[in-house]
């Protein structure tokens, strides 16, 4: 099943919008600035809405995109060996480069007394702890959002099995994976359970030739419904948090999964705008922002605390905008001046010439929302 230009543009648009939103999810804060203290009134609720509700749809949506792209030509057009070789370049190599570079930077910084309290103690970590921070073997990588790439690699390894299951038993398979994602059951080999459901949903859409444009006539209603659900969820989270009961965690997981359909519907509306059309041509920029935003946010947080400005709300809104601006500029510079390095860091996502590539993010420094 070949993609037309409209589907390709919508996928690119979804990536850049969702990943930019995820930057807001990962803005660092300390306990004294927790939004659940309610010290800033409506602004704290807005932080919960953006960071703990609305933009939680990012991970399952990006997972669904990856599964869909992998099997968009059908099961007969899928080559497992070629897939693994390709993904070693487009997923594994960028994961290792970004994560190991940040790990080395944190180690050197902590050796001279910088960064303690903001990041894991790398300087005094055991070899086993270092291995996990470097390769996410048993837990979260040092560059926390990269857990997505780690779990995506697991899905890719399992992709023939997942494809067989959703091809032969689609309803039962997706129901089991949905229950796994939303119920309080052990994660097993995955760090983020929703990735398995999202990836498998994308495979199912591709293999069963689902008409991805069928929801467009209801795009406004679907988008409004998902945003309304996120609004209601954020009110409950704000009133109950920071410790959520099981029923509320289940609702939060279900709302995030509903975002797969909601984000796709919203992309139809956004693509009709001039800004949406421009964003749909971002290419490798979204991947660059995804991989680099967390280290930059932590660095800005350290500088902010060193300066001693006591207005966290200003930091909350300024840091994501400054981070995205810096990353847009640095991406353009590296892409133009160091194309070889750019290709390695982005998995050969070169921009508008390759509008689609097969991949596509939860963190806070003190109380990470994993």
N, C-alpha and C positions, 0 to 999 in steps of 0.2 A: 504494500500500500504506500504509494508515493505521496508526499505531502505537497500541497499547493503552497503558493507564496503567502497566502493569507494565514494558514496554519503556522507556517514557519515564523512569520512576523509576530503572531500572537504569543508563541512560545518564547521568543526573545524578549518580548515586552513583559510577559509574566516574570521572567527571570530577573530582569533589572528592577522591576517594581518590588517584587518579594524580597530580594536580597537587600535593597535599600531599606525596606521596612525592617528587616532583621537587624540592621545596624542599630535601630532604636531599641530593639529587644536587649541588646548587649551593652548598653550604656552602663558603666560601672557605678556603684554607689556603696556607701558604707552603712552600717546598721542605723546610725543616727539620721540618715537620709532615706530610710525605707519609705516607699510610698504608702505602706499600710499603717504608718503612724498618723497619716492625715494632717500633717503640719501645714501643708500648702493647699488644703481644700480641694477644689475642683481640679487643679493641676495634678495633684497626686492621683486622683481617679483617672485622669487622662493618661498618666504613665502606666497605670494598671491596664487600661483599655488597649493601649498600643503594644505594651511589652508582654503582658500576660494573657492577652486575649486575641486581638485582631491579627497581629503578625505571627502568631503561633501557627497559622495556616501555611507558613513558608516551607517547612520541612516536608510535610506530606505532599504538597503541590510539586515541589522540585523533584521529589522521588517519583511521583506519577509521570512527570515529563520524561525522566530518564528511562523508566520502564517502557513507555510508549515509543520513544525514539529507537530503543534497542530492537523492538519487534515490529516496527512500522511496515516492513516489507514482508511480514508473515513469518511463520515458523520455518517454512521451507527456505527462506532467504537468510536464515540465521546460521552463522558459523561460530561455534564455541571457541575454537582455537584462535580464529582471527579476532574475535571479541576480546579475549584475554590479552592478546598481544597489543591490540589498539588501546585498551583501557590501562595497560601498564604505562603508556605514554600520556594519556589524557586524564587519568585519575591518580594512579599510584605515584608517578614521578612528581607531579605538583604537590601532592600530600607530603611526600618526604622532604622536598625542597623547602616549602613554607614552614613546616613544623620543625624540622631539624635546625633550620636557620634561626627560628625564634628560640628554640631550646638553647642553642649555643649562645645567643645574645643574652638570655636571662641568666645563664650560668656565669658568663663573664661579668655581667652587671652585679650579681649577688656576691661574687668574689671580692668586689670592691665596696660592698655594703649597700648596694642600690637594689631596690625592688622587693625586699622582704615585706611580707604582709599584703602585697598586691597579687602575688603569683605563688605557685607551689615552691617549696624550698628545694630548688634544684641543686644548690651547692652542697647540701648535706644529705641528698637522697641516696638510697641504696641502689645497687645495680638493677634490681627488679623494678624499683620505682622509676628509675631513669628509662628503662625499656618501655614501660607503659606510657610515660610522658612523650617518648619519642615515637612509638609505633602504635599506641592505643591498644596494646595487647589485652589488658585486663581492666582498663578504665579510660578516662578522658585524656586526650592528647594535650600538650601544653598550650597549643593554639586551639582552644576548645571548640570553635565552630567546625573544625575539620573532622570532628566525629562523623559528620555527614558523609564525607568521602570514605571514611573507614567502613561505615555501615553499607554504603553504596557498593564498595568493593565486595563485601560479603554477598550482597544481592546479585552482583554480577557472576560471582563464582557459583551461586545457586540458580542462576537464571534458567538453565535447561529444565531443572526440576520444577521451578515456579511456572514456567511456560506450559509444561505438560499438565500441571494441576489446574491452572486456570483455563486451559483449552478443553480438558475433559470434564472437569468438575468446577466450573466457574463460581456458581452460587455458594456451594459448600466451602470452597477454598477461601473466597473473599469473606465469608461470614466468620470462619475460624480466625483469619488474620485480623478482622475487625475486632473480634472479641479479645484477641491477644493484645491489640493496640490500646483498647480502652479500659479493660479490666485490670485490677491490681494483681497481676500474675508476674512471676519473675521474667526479667528481660532475656535471659539465656545468653546467646552469643551477640545479641544486638545491644547497642548503647541507647538507641532511640527506637522504640517499638513501632512507631507510626511509619517509619521508613519502609518496613516490609509491606505493610498494607498499601501505602502509596505506590511503591514500585510495582507490586502485583496488580493493582488497579490499572496502572498504565499499560502493563502487558495485556491485560484482559481487553482493554479498549482497542488496542492494536490488533490482537489476534481475532477478535470477534467482529472486527470491522464496524465498530460503533460509529455512528455519524456524530462527529464531534461538533458539528454545527447545528445539531437539532435543538439545543437549548438557547440558541441565539435569539429566537423570537421572544423568549422570556428573560432575556439578559438583565433587564432592569429589575424585574421582580425577584429573580434569584439573588442578584447582588444585594438588593435591599434586605432580603430575608437573612442572608449570612451576616451582614453588618449588624442587623437588629439582634441576631443571636449573640454576636460578639459583645454588643452593648449590654445586653441583659446579663451575660456571663460576667462581664467586668464589674457590674454592680455587686453581684454576689461575691466575687473574689475580693473586692475592696472592703465589703462589710465583714467578711469572715476571716480573711487572710491575716498574717502570712501563712499560717498552717491550715491547709485545706482538708476537710473531711473527704472520705472516699467518694461519696456521691458527687461532690463538686469536682474532684479530679476526673471522674468519668465524664461529666458534662464538658469539662474543658477539652478532654481528648476528642470527644465526639464533635465539638464545635470546630476544632482544628481540622478534623478529617472532612467535615462538610465544606471546608474552604477549597477543596480540590475542584468541586463544581462551581463554587462561588467565584474563585479567582479566574476560572476560564470564562465565565459569563462576563465578569468585569472587564476582561481583556478585550472583549468585543466592543464594549462601550468606549474604552480608552483609546483603542486603535482608530476610532473615528475622529479623534482630536489631532491637532498638529503636533502637540507635545508627545502624544502616544506614538505617532508615526516616527518621530525622531528617536524616541527611546527604543523602538523595536529594531533599530539598526546598531545597537550597542555592541554586539558581538562578544569579544573576550572581556569587555569592561566589567560585566556582572560577575564573572568568575574572579577577576582581579579584586574587586571590592569584597567579595565573599572571603577570599583567602587572607586578605591583608587588614581587614577592618578591626579585628579584635586586638592585635598587638598595638595598632595605632590608638585605639580608644583607651587602652590601659596606659599607654605612654602619656596621653593627654590628661588622664586622671591623676597620674603621678605629678605632672607639672602643675596642675590645678591645686593640688594639695600643698605642693611646695610654695606656691605663690601665696596661699592662705586666704583666698577670697571665699567669704562665707555666704555664698548665694548659689546653692546647688541647682536650683531651677534654671539659672542661666547656663550652667554647665550642661544640664540635661538636654536643652534645646540646641546649644551651640556645638557641642561635641560631635553629634552625628552629622550635622551640616558641614562642619569643618573637615571631618573625616572623609566624607564623600567627595568634597571639593578637592582635597589633597590627592585622593586616590584617582579621581578623574584626570588630574594634571599629570601625576606620575605615570599612570597607564599610557597616556599619550606620548610622554617623553620616552619611556622605555620601548614602546612599540615602534617608535620612529628611529630612535638612536641605537637600540640594542635588540634588533629583531630576533636574534638567536636566543638570547636570555628570555625575552618575552614569550617565545614559543615554548620554552621549557616550563616557565612559571604558570602559563595558562593552558598547558596541554595542547598547544598548537591551535588555540582559538584565536584566529587572526583578525576577527572583526567582520565587517559587512560582506567580505568576499565569501565567508563561510557562515551564513546566518544561523545554522543549526549545528550543534555539537552535543554529544550524548552525555551531558551531566549538568549538573547544576553547579542550620545552621541552627546550644542555646546557652547563653552565657552571661554571666556577670561575675565580676571578680570576687566579691565577698560572699554572695549567696547565689551561685549559679543556678539558673532554672534549666535543668537538664532534661 
